[in-house]
Amino acid sequence: MTTLIQTLDAGILRLTLNRADKRNAFDRDLYAALTAALNAADGNPEVRVVVLGAEGDCFSAGNDIADFLAEPEQGRRTDPPLRLLRALRACRKPLVAQVNGKAVGIGATLLLHCDLVYASEQAALVFPFVALGLCPEGGSTQLIPQLAGHVKAFEWLVLGQPCNAQDAAMCGLVNAVLPVDQLAGQVDKAAYKLAALDPDAVQQSRRRLQQASGEQLDALMLAEMDLFEQLLQGEAAQQALQAFVNR
C-alpha cells in the first residue's frame, strides 16, 4: 500500500497521506514520499496548486515514534522532517491544506508553511514536544508567537494545550473552520480559483510573501532541529518516547 496518494487534474495536485491505520503518522517512507512529491511538483509546469490532505479522521499524529526510535543512534533522526519542511518552503506552487481531525507535532508545524489552511470543526493542532522532553520545531517558536502572541504560543508549545480549530482561526493559523461535510468543497473552491490565476503571478507573490521571514526563518528551523537532536539524546526524552511506544 502506498503511503501517499497522488492525483493530478486540472492543474491541481492532490497529495493525500495514506496511513490512516497509523493515524497518518510520518515514518521514513512517508517523509520521503511527500518530500519527493513536493520537489517534483515544483518542477512540473502542469501543477498549478498543491492540495495536502489525509485519509481517515486524523490529519496526522506526527512522527511515528516507533519508527523514529528504530533509526540508528548515530546520524540525525531529524533530517527527514527538516527536508520535508524545506521542501514546503522551497515549493513555488501554492499549498492548500485540508485538515480534518488532529494535527500533531510535525503534522501541525508543517501547516505553518502552507498558504491556505482549512479545518473541520473537529480539527485541533497539538504540539506535544516539551511533554516528550523535546523542543518545538518547524519555525513554530517564531511563527506562532507572531500570529497568536506569546502567552497563547507558550500555552500551546510548552504546556502542550491543544489549539482547537476555532482558536486557530481566531489567531490566523487557519483560514476557516467548516463542518466536515463542507470541508472538501471549500478546499476545492480555493484550489480551482488559484489554478485559474496566472501561475507566474501566483508563484512570484508566494515568494514575496515568504521573504518577510526568509533566511532568518530557515536559520531558526535549523537551530530548532539542532536543539531537538540534542534533547533527543537526553534521558528525559528517551524515557518519554519509550513510555509512549509501550503504552
C-alpha positions in Angstrom: 0.0 0.0 0.0 1.3 3.4 -1.0 1.7 5.8 1.9 0.9 8.8 -0.3 -1.8 9.0 -2.8 -1.1 11.4 -5.7 -3.7 12.7 -8.3 -3.3 15.5 -10.8 -6.3 17.0 -12.5 -7.0 20.5 -13.9 -3.6 21.8 -12.6 -4.4 20.6 -9.0 -2.1 18.1 -7.5 -3.7 16.3 -4.5 -1.3 14.7 -2.1 -3.1 12.5 0.4 -1.4 11.0 3.4 -2.5 7.3 3.4 -1.6 5.7 6.7 -5.0 6.0 8.3 -4.4 2.8 10.3 -1.4 4.7 11.9 -3.3 8.0 12.2 -1.2 9.2 9.2 1.9 9.3 11.4 5.1 10.1 9.5 7.5 7.2 9.1 10.6 7.2 6.9 8.7 6.2 3.8 6.0 8.9 4.2 8.6 11.6 4.8 10.5 10.6 1.7 7.4 10.3 -0.5 5.9 13.6 0.5 9.2 15.4 0.1 9.8 13.9 -3.3 6.3 14.7 -4.4 6.7 18.4 -3.4 10.0 18.7 -5.1 8.6 17.1 -8.3 5.6 19.4 -8.2 7.8 22.4 -8.0 9.4 21.5 -11.4 6.2 20.3 -13.1 4.6 23.1 -15.2 1.3 21.1 -15.2 1.0 21.6 -11.5 -0.5 25.0 -10.5 -1.7 24.2 -7.0 -0.9 21.5 -4.4 -3.6 20.3 -2.0 -2.4 18.4 1.0 -4.9 16.2 2.8 -5.2 12.9 4.6 -7.3 9.7 4.7 -9.4 9.0 7.8 -10.4 11.2 10.7 -6.9 12.3 11.8 -4.8 14.6 9.7 -1.6 13.3 11.2 -0.4 12.0 14.5 3.1 13.5 13.8 6.2 11.3 14.0 5.7 7.6 14.0 7.6 7.2 17.3 8.4 3.5 16.9 9.9 4.2 13.5 11.7 7.3 14.8 13.3 5.3 17.6 14.3 2.5 15.2 16.7 4.8 13.4 20.3 4.2 14.2 21.5 6.4 17.1 24.3 7.7 15.0 23.2 10.3 12.5 20.4 12.7 12.6 16.9 11.4 13.1 15.7 15.0 12.4 16.9 15.0 8.8 13.7 13.6 7.2 11.4 16.2 8.9 13.8 19.0 8.1 14.0 18.0 4.4 10.2 18.0 4.3 9.9 21.4 5.9 12.5 22.8 3.5 10.6 21.3 0.5 7.4 23.0 1.7 9.2 26.4 1.9 11.0 25.9 -1.4 8.0 24.8 -3.4 6.9 27.6 -5.8 3.4 26.3 -6.1 0.7 27.5 -3.6 0.0 24.9 -0.9 -3.6 24.4 0.4 -4.1 22.2 3.4 -7.3 20.3 4.2 -7.3 19.4 7.9 -9.8 17.0 9.4 -9.2 15.8 13.0 -6.0 16.3 14.9 -2.7 17.6 13.5 0.0 16.6 16.0 3.7 17.6 16.1 5.2 17.8 12.6 1.6 17.3 11.3 0.8 20.7 12.9 4.1 22.6 12.3 4.0 21.8 8.5 0.7 23.7 8.3 2.6 26.9 9.2 4.3 26.7 5.8 1.1 26.2 3.8 -0.6 29.2 2.1 -4.2 28.4 2.8 -5.4 26.1 5.7 -9.0 25.0 6.0 -10.0 22.9 9.0 -13.0 20.9 10.1 -14.8 21.7 13.3 -13.2 18.6 14.8 -9.7 19.7 14.0 -7.1 20.6 16.6 -3.4 21.5 16.5 -1.3 19.7 19.1 2.3 20.4 19.9 3.5 17.7 22.4 7.2 18.3 22.1 8.0 19.5 25.6 6.0 16.7 27.2 8.3 14.3 25.3 11.4 16.1 26.6 11.9 17.8 23.2 11.5 21.3 21.8 9.2 22.7 19.2 10.3 22.7 15.5 9.4 23.9 12.1 9.9 27.5 12.8 6.9 27.3 15.3 8.8 29.2 18.0 8.8 32.3 15.8 5.7 31.9 13.6 3.1 31.1 16.3 4.1 33.9 18.7 3.9 36.3 15.7 0.4 35.2 14.9 -1.1 34.4 18.3 1.1 36.3 20.8 3.5 35.0 23.5 1.0 33.7 26.1 -1.0 31.6 23.7 2.1 30.3 22.0 3.5 29.3 25.4 0.3 27.6 26.3 0.3 25.5 23.1 4.0 25.0 22.6 5.2 24.5 26.2 2.1 23.3 28.1 1.0 21.3 25.1 -2.6 22.5 25.4 -4.4 21.6 22.2 -5.3 24.5 19.9 -8.8 23.9 18.7 -9.9 24.8 15.3 -11.9 27.9 16.4 -8.9 29.3 18.4 -6.6 28.5 15.4 -8.9 30.6 13.1 -9.1 33.5 15.6 -5.3 33.6 15.7 -4.8 33.3 12.0 -3.3 29.8 12.0 -6.2 28.6 9.7 -8.3 30.4 7.2 -11.7 29.0 8.1 -13.4 26.3 10.1 -16.2 24.3 8.4 -18.5 21.3 9.1 -16.7 18.2 8.0 -19.1 17.7 5.1 -18.3 21.1 3.7 -14.6 21.0 4.2 -13.6 19.4 0.8 -15.9 21.7 -1.1 -14.2 24.8 0.4 -10.8 23.4 -0.4 -11.8 22.7 -3.9 -13.2 26.2 -4.4 -9.9 27.7 -3.2 -7.8 25.3 -5.3 -9.7 25.9 -8.5 -9.6 29.6 -8.0 -5.8 29.5 -7.6 -5.4 27.2 -10.6 -7.3 29.7 -12.8 -4.9 32.6 -11.9 -1.8 33.3 -13.8 0.8 30.8 -12.4 3.7 33.2 -12.6 1.9 35.9 -10.7 0.8 33.4 -8.1 4.3 31.9 -7.6 6.0 35.3 -7.5 3.5 36.6 -5.0 4.0 33.5 -2.8 7.8 34.0 -2.9 7.4 37.7 -2.0 5.2 36.9 1.0 7.8 34.3 2.2 10.6 36.9 2.0 9.1 38.5 5.1 10.8 35.7 7.1 13.3 34.4 4.6 16.8 33.4 5.7 16.0 34.2 9.3 13.3 31.5 9.4 15.5 29.0 7.6 18.3 29.5 10.1 15.8 29.2 13.0 14.4 25.9 11.7 17.9 24.5 11.6 18.7 25.8 15.1 15.4 24.2 16.4 16.3 20.9 14.8 19.9 21.0 16.3 18.4 21.6 19.8 15.8 18.9 19.1 18.6 16.4 18.2 20.5 17.3 21.4 17.5 16.9 23.6 16.6 13.6 21.9 19.8 12.1 23.3 18.8 13.0 26.9 17.3 10.7 29.4 14.0 12.6 29.7 13.3 12.3 26.0 14.3 8.7 25.8 12.1 7.7 28.7 9.1 9.7 27.5 9.4 8.3 23.9 9.8 4.7 25.2 6.8 5.2 27.5 4.7 6.5 24.6 5.6 3.4 22.5 4.9 1.0 25.3 1.6 2.4 26.5 
